Amino acid sequence: MSSGAPPVADFVTLTAEVKALGDMLSPIVQKVKSKMGSDLGATEVECFNKSYLPASDFAVYIQPTCQYPEAYEYVHHMVLEYTQDMIVTAQMNPKEEQHIQPPTFKLLQDLVKHFLPALGIEFFEKSVTGTVEIGYKTYLATSRGVVPVTGETDLLICVGGVPVGNVEVKNVTMHCNTPNEIGEILAEDKGFAERHKQRVGVEPRLFPSVLVSGQTWVFVDRSFREGGDQYLVFPALVTFDIETAGKGKGAADYKVDEQSVEMVSRMLMRMMHAMEKLIKAISTTRKRVYDVYAASEDTEEEGDEPDDEDPPAPGKGPSATDKPTATAAAGKCAKGGGGRGEKRVPQSDLTMVNMYRHDLDILWHRTVLL
């Protein structure tokens, strides 16, 4: 009597089929395998739509800061003190980023609090907040397919949970010029700019980031235009030099590079200005969105108030004898059949404006009435 067990040959066939399916899917899985932002190589870095600013063009970007000499003096003093502290740290020959992070965080936070004191800024530090807020995930289109890229930054600057700038910190022995280092700050810039758009609803026109090792500063801007996102990588600024000529083994002199300290100070002023513009844009966008709902509520309750739109041009508006079309009737149904006090506007065609108003009315009624 048969036990009901399948023949051994069926198991062999099934195993072979599973193996063949795995081999077929392996290239696809490989394409979508996530990479860490700090592990991006030269191939991935080339996939960013980026350009490197020539050092000769640097002055053009910092020129506006010359209009604020008092602000510059404040920032220059802060950066110079920070640089001198980093020289002491470099003489101790630290091998860990944790020696660079606290003074770097303090410098950026002090500058933000000084220039943007009343804007509700939030700071999320790697050493304090864990990985929730400072983590990011984005996607990078490469020749091998779309690659998910994940990682964490060291300091994320936000307002109301919306990123407006970030800081990546390396140890003082790093030069911030390798593909891994540049790729990481580019990925962070991309990931947090996308989170900004997700939470606000519009692309940030310019999202600033900075990569700093205590000795070297690399500023990166992510901008958005109709053609998509673009990245501008500024020249590395080295704030102090190490001189070993004529010294004994292990001895070295550290000399502050005054010109680089000035450039870092002015670029930090520029970064503060960029974040201020983002914060104001966030406020304006949110107000515009919620003003639309407020206007809809006023129309629902009062019914007599005129719409905030221009009257039709003479001879081009709907006449008193025009009959509502199917489009207008559909809009009326979507608004609950046109209740008491509701203003009826005859519509001659389903224009983009009518579609927008129709969708808003549906959203408003679903939000308020359901």
Secondary structure as GFF3:
##gff-version 3
##sequence-region A 1 370
A	DSSP	alpha_helix	8	31	.	.	.	ID=ss1
A	DSSP	beta_strand	35	36	.	.	.	ID=ss2
A	DSSP	three_ten_helix	37	39	.	.	.	ID=ss3
A	DSSP	alpha_helix	42	45	.	.	.	ID=ss4
A	DSSP	beta_strand	50	52	.	.	.	ID=ss5
A	DSSP	three_ten_helix	55	57	.	.	.	ID=ss6
A	DSSP	alpha_helix	58	62	.	.	.	ID=ss7
A	DSSP	three_ten_helix	63	67	.	.	.	ID=ss8
A	DSSP	alpha_helix	69	91	.	.	.	ID=ss9
A	DSSP	three_ten_helix	97	99	.	.	.	ID=ss10
A	DSSP	alpha_helix	101	115	.	.	.	ID=ss11
A	DSSP	beta_strand	121	125	.	.	.	ID=ss12
A	DSSP	alpha_helix	126	129	.	.	.	ID=ss13
A	DSSP	beta_strand	135	142	.	.	.	ID=ss14
A	DSSP	beta_strand	145	152	.	.	.	ID=ss15
A	DSSP	beta_strand	155	159	.	.	.	ID=ss16
A	DSSP	beta_strand	162	169	.	.	.	ID=ss17
A	DSSP	alpha_helix	179	200	.	.	.	ID=ss18
A	DSSP	beta_strand	206	212	.	.	.	ID=ss19
A	DSSP	beta_strand	216	225	.	.	.	ID=ss20
A	DSSP	beta_strand	228	233	.	.	.	ID=ss21
A	DSSP	beta_strand	237	238	.	.	.	ID=ss22
A	DSSP	beta_strand	240	243	.	.	.	ID=ss23
A	DSSP	beta_strand	253	256	.	.	.	ID=ss24
A	DSSP	alpha_helix	258	302	.	.	.	ID=ss25
A	DSSP	alpha_helix	326	334	.	.	.	ID=ss26
A	DSSP	alpha_helix	352	369	.	.	.	ID=ss27
###
